Structure formats: structure tokens, C-alpha cells
Amino acid sequence: MHLSQLRLSNFRSFAEELVFFERRLTVLVGENNGGKSNLIDAIRLISSPLSGRRELYCEQTDIRFGTISRSFTIQATFDELAPPQQGRLISATTDDTLSTACFGLTYDAAGKQSHIRPNLWAGRFKAPPEPGAHEMIRHVYLPPLRDAKHALASGNPTRIHALLHHFLGDRDPNEIARNLARTSDDQILTDVDLAVAGGLDILTTGVRRQNASLGFNTDEKLIDIARDLRFKLADHGITPEDLQYSGHGFANLLYIATIAVELEKTDNAELTTFLVEEPEAHLHPQLQAAVLNFLEERAEQSLNPKKDQNAPAGHLQVIVATHSPNLSAWVPSKNLVFVRSVAPASDAIDDTGQEGSGQSEYPEAPQATTAPRAESRCIPLSRLDLSDPERRKIDRYLDVTKSALLFGGRVLLVEGIAEALLLPVIAKHHVLKDKPAAFRIFRSAVFVPIDGVDFTPYAKALLSPFNNVRIADRLVIITDGDKHTVEAGKPLPGVNRKTALDTLAADRNASDVLDVFVNTYSLETELVAAGNAACLKAVYLILHPQSEDKWDEAVAKSGDDRAQAIQDLFKTTPKGDFAQLLAEKVAVSQAFIVPDYIRQAIEALVK
Amino acid sequence: MNPQAFQPTPEQQAVIGHEGSAFVTACPGAGKTRVMTERARRLFSDMPAGRGVAFLSFTQGAIFELETRLQEERILPSPVFPSFIGTFDSFVWQFLVAPFGVKDCDARPRLIADLADLAVTPFRGAHPLPLSCFCPVTGNIFEQAAKVRGFDVSQKPAHLVQAYVTAAAAIRARLRERGQLGFDEARGVALERLKDAGAAPRIAAALVGRFREVIVDEAQDCNPDDLHVISWLRDSGLPVKVVCDPHQSIYEFRGGVTDQLFTFAETFGEGNRKTLTGNFRSAPNVCKSIAQLRPPASRMAPDEPLGPYKDDATPIRILSYPGTAVPASIGAAFCAYVKEADIDPALSPLIAATRASGAAAAGQPRPSNRRDRAVRLAEAVTDFYFAAGFNDMKSAIDQVHQILLELEGRLGDLSYRQYLADNEIEQANWRPHVLFLLRALRFDPSKHADAKAWHAAAKDLLAQHLTLGDGPSLSQRLKWNDAVAAALAAVPAATAMPRTIHAVKGMEFPAVCVVTTASTLKSILDYLETGEPADKAEDARKLYVASSRAEKLLVIAAPKSQADRLATYLRGQGAAVEVKEI
């Protein structure tokens, strides 16, 4: 069984939203302040912590700010219940098939000043669940590990202490925790580093009998988990022993220890969601992937049939909130849920209050505004209208480039690396030279060279609406006309592409979001045509000192012939290298003339 | 009791160790609770994660007793989940009704415990009949039940009967629309679900996954519908232990199942039918005489006395009283026997089929049959202060709350439970208030000269604390009734108190006096001797239940005309019986 849906009403930054989750792994991606943490917190409120120690409670401030209603509701739906789960969760089942269960939590602060108790309900009649049933669904929250002391004090301190105790000798755990909170030059950190270095032995050599002295020698399960983790780290080229030397070595180790200790207990619940928030905050990139890969594999394993088919299912589901493209690129796009903030259509309620979301992830202080309050919306990429080949194409692209393509906002799609390298320089030094505000907007955009001309899958992903929201706020695509590749009189290939893309946008009611710009030939030809021949020639000669004649000969031609000749010149020129050199010149050249289509594209991107 | 000290008899051991379904017939005092406790201990000693046992019985009292025992022995985990302990009705509700609701109705189903008492009146001023007089399935009137309530269908015109049936159906339809179900209606909904070829197997699979075993105690109290659910559970693959004493089935009015129970027992294989015939409660003469009270067809030998009184030679005493009315001298004569045997009279009840004959035997005023509000209030206050356990206390508190709501005129035509459900009234919101009033309403001879003074004080107090609104005054709403005096008690009586047979079910006392009347005893003896008239079987079972409560001393008060016949009959299997005229 797994958490399939979460319905939020009036909860923090969410007005009314239905969020979908994948069976094993869901990665919530999106800008800061988009609502990812609020989603994680909603799951923390609607389920019990695996450790039994609740750290988050409903509060009045969880009610969406500025709304008249004084209540919020979180409703979680769980799918694929096997018969034993149906028996235990029968009071929460939603129909006669018994295969789906739901739990809801309503917090109503209307008319009462104190003692507001969230009301837990379940099943199709929203009645109180059978006592104990709700505890069969648990969560483990792995916060961004910014504070080692906090990590030691929460979660399962006993087990983590046990894990570390052996290496810390007889020192008082409280004293260690106290010292950990102090400045980094405290001797204890050195000691702990050493201790934890030793602590890794438990992860590394946990299978061996000599660990019988460790205090949890009988914990076969923990040792198994440690062994699996060790293998996983090795797969990702990480030697745990080396971790202590990296900046976050100790935090990383604590983190891993926490996971191992929590995993040990998941068998007692039907479902445990692992809520991993911003793993990039402290785990170095290799380790992020290793840890998530490890968790995902545990989630996969947890679906295997158990020895006792009537036992609690012990299923594991991983939900990660991240704004690291690294992580989002690492998983298939269907596992991504894009979380973003949008201005509501008509809900014009004025407020100047403080954000209800997140704790410390504001890049800037929220500004007082009279605009309608923004609300968080979610787009599950699995539900966008994309064919499997299109999906695979995007996944492959992201996997290699780690692009922030799906992080939304303003996106510029170009054909090649040359455009991607040159455009920011052109914008900074020419088009937006005296418009710092516009340039800041420009800088926030994502530049995506697709190394090809098939923009369709990307445009579809970015423009397809899900419940009236889409990933991109603006999408600008620049493509070459390639006039020289077709017979005279035939429509330009680039124009065909533009027509197709415009139709795609119109079909998705996104015409005002998309702008496609087509030149006549290709970038280099257009730059020459705009009057930058001297500049380009200088760069060309740096790369091909012997070829001045060839250059002159090509540029002397006209029309399609010139385009073809210039194109031929660049066949043997590494485009990236050329663009880098050209960028240097463009940055300092007052005389550089920006081709119109590039100017228009830059202006369209920031409008 | 120290678990190590328990040495089960071979019969008990066979039940404790039996895996799979079984039908267990237990005699009175067979140590059923002990056996079930040990069975539970065994099941929980290697309970796989996520699984549990369902313990079901038919009265709150029986559940309370079993739950307390299991908790004292630290067998039942806390919280109980995923195990279940509760009445059969609550099990049916929780697993077959509440999650699914009522067909063609979107409302959340709510169980309204007192719906059966809702008055059906086809027109203003009509004689009210409780809803329980009408079949929840067919809607037809239960003639016997209606007759008891003073409505003899055979004497009424067909159109009037039809008017009642129509009115009852309308009430049920309205309730159903709002998802409100009584126990009978809920059972009907559950049976509908079991007939659903799609849903029933899924529910069965879910229950099999969750419960390792279902233990149904006091199964003699179930009705045919309950039995249907039990056999469905068993046939679905759940190991079901049915524990009962078919001879103690005294709930024929709710469709008791003595005969069906015997038939049901036959469906268990030979090896799965177990008996417990060791009586740990009663003295030998009690065992021998109660064996004679079983129906002729299944009399069997007396149960073997194994308890602390197994060597006690106290004979059975028959108090032969003259005339047809139950005299107060019974109580006095019984008390003399009790004192002679060095037993506390407060632990020695006078057990009668009706409250009236019990009160007569104890020399108390005849209890009012009119459910007078002042009497009910006095009774609830007394029950609260002399409650035998938390359950009794709780029902006394609820009773007072209901009376207060009635006095304030809030219930209208709703039942008490319906009113609570409709208005989502939570205990926490009214209990403190009711407890405060209960404290103030305590009958204290140092404060109240007599019952009338208590009544006056009660009216003063309630006038201050209730919102009465328009209409009759409080004095009119809480009229004096002579029976209030009998209902009030300051201290537990140091004398034998009258109890009804239904009230002492499942209990045991060092001494009991069973009060029989001229009108019933003759036909009971006829039935026991010949098997006819067959409709006296239930009365015979009641006599059996009442008599089998006795540990040491069993006294039976009998009309003179039947006393010697009774004595002779009881000696049939060797019991020592003495007759004394009073």
C-alpha cells in the first residue's frame, strides 16, 4: 500500500490542492517558497512519527493566511491495501472493494481560543477511525541537517547513541550533545570525527561477528541494513571511511545512522513514508544520490511478499523535497512533482502577513503586497500528457545535463551550446545593458540547449496544464530557419517548427506563455548578416589560423550560398569553443550588433 | 490468581490447547473465564505482528469482566488494536456496518443504542408501542411482544394494526435516511452485506488477515441472526471458538436460539465439540439438583463439583409458602438460613423472574411499573452510589442525564441516544454537570428526614440548575410517587435484596433464594417431567439460571401446592433436599 493522494484545503500556502504521489519515490521539486516544505509537513501532521515522538503539531498559523475560514483540512488516501491491511484499516476504507483507505485531519479554530484539537477522521463517512488503526501508517522525517545537536536530540537518540557509544567511550552523551552545539574548534568535534570514523565501521563491517561487543550485537536487522548501505555507498564510489574528511562528514554520518536506525522499525507499520527534506543542504552530491538510491531500493524491497502474509506490510515510500537539479535529474520525470507558487485567479484577499511556509528558506524577506495572495500548486509530471518516448527523451536529457529545465519559471530553449553561451553575454552587455531589473529577471531564467531541433517533448512538459497550472511561466524558443537546407520556395524548416510549437501552445491554451523566434539561416550566418563579420572572423582565425582565405571566400558569397558556406566553415569548428571566444569579444565590443531575433527573444524572455 | 497456581482439568486443557474452530459447552461455574484467559495467554504468547484475537460476548457486563481479567493478567495489549474486545453487536457494527454504511444512503451510519424504545404511535393519543415490536426486515408486528406491551393484535381491527405497521415503517425509513440504526436494524444491514457475493468474501479475507481467532462467549444469548454471522465467520476460515451453556439461554424474547444452538453444535466435527463439566462454583447438592432442572431431552449426569464447596453437605432448602401470593416471610426465613450458614445477607439475593415477586419476597413495597420520572431519578441516584462497577455507574450517570434532558423538554420525539447523536453532544461537555448534581442528590438521612424531603430538595436543586422554559412546572414534571421511598437507599441493605434473574446472569453468590410463583412452577415441573408443555422450556431455563448462581446454599421458595413435588423431583439425582413450611 502507498500514499497515493494528499488533498489540502486551506493549509498554509495551499488553498485547495490535490497532490499525487508515486508508489516508491516521489521527488518534490520547485523554487524556494513554492510549498514543498508545507507538503512534507502536511504528511507529518496526518501520520504518526515512526519514533512515536511527534515534533510537529497543528497550529492556528497553519490556516492559510488571509482567508475567512478558520479551519484547514488534510486528507491522505492510501491505495492497494492487501486483505490483512483491509482488516486492520477497515474503519478507514473508502468503498466496498476495501482496497483504498483514507485518513483526514480537520483543524477548526472557529470560535475557540484555546484547546483546539485537530479532529482525525477516516473512511467514506469521515467517522472517527478505530483506535490504533491510524498508527499503522507512519512517517520518518529527515530534516535538513543543519544542527548536529538537534539531530542527536531528536529521532531515536538511544539507538544513535548506541551506534556512536562504542566509539565515544564512557563519555556522557549529554555532554557530547552540549559540546556539539559549540564552536567548531571544540576538541569534541575532533573526537567525534574520530568516533564517527569508527562508527562507520559498524556500517562497514557490521556483518562480522566481532561486532558482538557493540551493544546491538543481537540486532540482526540493523546490521543487515548497515551492510546494504555500505554496498550502496560503494556502488556510488563512496568510501565511508573517507567521509569524515569532507566538510559535512560528521553530519552525513549522523544522517546515515539515523536512517539505518529508523529503517529498522518500519516492519511494524503498514506503511512508513520517509520524508527527506533538502538532502542537498548537507549531503554532498554523490552521497545524496547514494542515500536516495539506497532508500528507493529499500522501498522496492519492502514491496516483496513477507514471510507472514498477514503481518503489517512494512512498506516504505520515499518522498523527497529538493531544489537541487542534481537530485531531480537523477530520477525519472514521472517521479517528479513540480511545486510552484501562482497568483490565484480571482481570490482577491488582501494581506500583508508573513509567509506560513517553510522555516528558513526565504531568499528574500516577503514583501508587503496588495496583490492577491499567491497559492501553492502541484504538477505531477506523471500525469502530464507525454508519450513514453517523449518522457524517455526528457529523462535522458536531464540525467546527463542535470538541467534545471523542470524547475519552471522562465525557460529559454535553444538548439545548441553556442546560443546558450552567447545569449547571457549579449543580454548583459547589449540588450539589457541599462536595464538592471530586467537583467535580474533574465538571470533567473533557465537556459536549455537541447542539442537538436525537437523541442516538442520539452515544450509539452513545460506548457501542458494540470488543473490549470503549468510548469513554465514563460517559454521562449529560438530555432534556426535553415533556409539553405531546402529548395527555394519551400517553407523554412524552422518556420515549420514554429508553426507546430505555436499550435501545441494554442492547444494547451498557452499561447501567451510561448514565444518562438526563427531566424533565416543559423546563428553564425545571422551574426555575420547583422554586421559582425569582422568580429566573427577574428574569432574564427584564432581557431583556424591558416584559413583566412576560406573565411573571406565564404563571407563574400550571398544568400543561401553564403549561409551554406558559413555553415560548412563551422562544420570543422567546435561550436562551444567558438562561442566561448566570441563571448569574450561580445562582452567588450561596443560595436557588436545584436541580430533582431536574438534581441526579440531576450526581450520576450523578460517580459 | 497466580497463573502458575492454575491447574486445568483435562477438559479445560483440551479447550485451552485446541487449535481451529470449536463448540464448547460449559456448565455453570465451569471456569469459562479462566479457560478463555488461558487460551488468550497461549495465543498472545506467540502472536505474530499485526494480528490479534476478537473477544465477543453479548452483554457489556460480560465484556467488562473479561476485559478486566485479561488486563489484570497482562495478556491483552494496550491499546487493544489489532485485537478486538466488545459486544457482538459492536463487532458487527464495526466490521460489517460502519465502514460501508447503509445501502442507497450517503449519510454516515450511526448506532443509536436505544432506538428500539422509540415510541410508535400511528395517531395522537394512540397506545404507544416500542419500535422493537416491529420486525426490522419485514416490518410486521411481533404479536407476542406487542401483547406484552398491552396491544393484543388478535383483538384489534386489521386497519389499526396496519396503521401501526405503516407508522413504524415510516419511522424506520426516516431514521435510515439519516443513517441512524438501532442494534436490530444494524444486524439487518450486516446480513444484507453478507449476502453480497462481491463484498462478503473481501470482508472475510480482511478479517482472516487480522484475527487469529474469534472467541464468542455466552453464545447461548445470541439470536438466529447472530448465529448466522458466527457461522459465516467460521466458514470464511476464521477459527471460531463458540463458548456457551445452551441451558442458560433466557433471551427468547429477542429470538433466543436454544434449539438452533444444538443444531449449530452438530455442524462442528466430533473432535471440535468440547464440554466443560467440572463445576468450580457449587456444592454437591446444588450440582445434583440443578442437573434435574435441565430439559428432559438433554439432562445428563450432574456436573462434578470441583470448587471450594466440593465437600460441603448443605442440603437444598425448600420454603413452602401458603396461598398464591408471594409472602414477605420468604425473605425472613431465607435470612435466617443465611445467618445460620454464617453468610453475609448482603451477598445473598432473592432472585425472582419479575421485580414484583422479588420485592414481595423481600417485604418491600411493590415497585411501580409506571416508569415514573421521580422514581427513575431516585433509582439512578441509588444505583450510582451503590454501583457494582464502572459500567453500572456509567449507566446511572447516563440515566440522570436523560432525565435532566426530559425535564428540560429537549428530547421531543427523539430517543435519548438519538438526541445525543443528532446534536453531537459529547460526554465531556455534560458529565461534570451531571456528576455535580448527582453529588448533591445523594440521599442522606442526616440531611433528608425522609424520601419526601429528598424529593423536595431535589426539586429545589434542579430548579436552580435546569433551564425549564415554558410549559408545566417542575413539580408537575417531577411528581411525587410513593415508590420513590423504596428506590432511595442510604447504605447498602444488610438484608437480602431482590434481584431479577436477568440481572444476576453470569454472577455467583454464596447463597441464593429463588422465588417461584404458583402460576409458573407447576407448568415448569410438568415440562421437566414430561417435556410438555414445550413453551415452558424458557421458564425452566430461568429457574436453572437462577438456581445455578448458588455456591453453598440454594433455597427455593415454592407455593405449598408444588413444594413437595419439587422436593421429590430435585432428589431425582441424589440431592439432599429439605422442605420447611412457613
Contacts between the chains, C-beta under 8 A, distances in Angstrom:
chain1	res1	chain2	res2	distance
A	82	B	209	7.4
A	83	B	202	7.4
A	83	B	205	3.9
A	83	B	206	5.0
A	83	B	208	7.2
A	83	B	209	4.4
A	84	B	50	6.5
A	84	B	51	7.9
A	84	B	206	7.3
A	84	B	209	2.9
A	84	B	210	6.1
A	85	B	209	7.5
A	86	B	202	7.1
A	86	B	205	7.3
A	86	B	206	3.7
A	86	B	209	7.1
A	87	B	82	7.6
A	87	B	205	8.0
A	87	B	206	3.8
A	87	B	207	5.4
A	87	B	208	7.5
A	87	B	209	4.5
A	87	B	210	3.0
A	87	B	211	7.2
A	88	B	50	6.6
A	88	B	81	7.7
A	88	B	82	5.1
A	88	B	209	7.8
A	88	B	210	5.4
A	90	B	94	7.7
A	90	B	95	6.0
A	90	B	99	5.1
A	90	B	203	7.8
A	90	B	206	6.0
A	91	B	94	6.9
A	91	B	98	6.7
A	91	B	99	5.8
A	92	B	99	7.9
A	93	B	99	5.3
A	96	B	100	6.3
A	96	B	196	7.7
A	96	B	198	6.9
A	96	B	199	4.8
A	96	B	202	7.5
A	97	B	202	6.8
A	98	B	99	7.9
A	98	B	202	5.3
A	98	B	203	7.1
A	98	B	206	5.8
A	123	B	98	8.0
A	123	B	99	5.7
A	124	B	99	7.6
A	124	B	101	6.9
A	125	B	98	7.5
A	125	B	101	6.0
A	125	B	107	7.8
A	125	B	108	3.5
A	125	B	109	6.7
A	125	B	179	7.8
A	126	B	108	6.8
A	127	B	98	6.5
A	127	B	108	5.6
A	130	B	81	6.7
A	130	B	94	6.5
A	131	B	79	5.6
A	131	B	80	7.7
A	131	B	81	6.0
A	132	B	79	4.7
A	132	B	80	7.2
A	132	B	81	2.4
A	132	B	82	6.7
A	133	B	81	6.6
A	135	B	81	7.7
A	136	B	50	8.0
A	267	B	49	7.1
A	268	B	49	6.1
A	268	B	50	7.9
A	270	B	50	7.9
A	308	B	48	5.2
A	308	B	49	7.5
A	309	B	209	7.7
A	310	B	48	6.7
A	310	B	50	6.5
A	310	B	51	5.7
A	310	B	208	7.9
A	310	B	209	4.7
A	310	B	210	7.4
A	311	B	48	5.8
A	311	B	49	4.9
A	311	B	50	4.9
A	311	B	51	7.5
A	312	B	49	5.7
A	312	B	50	4.0
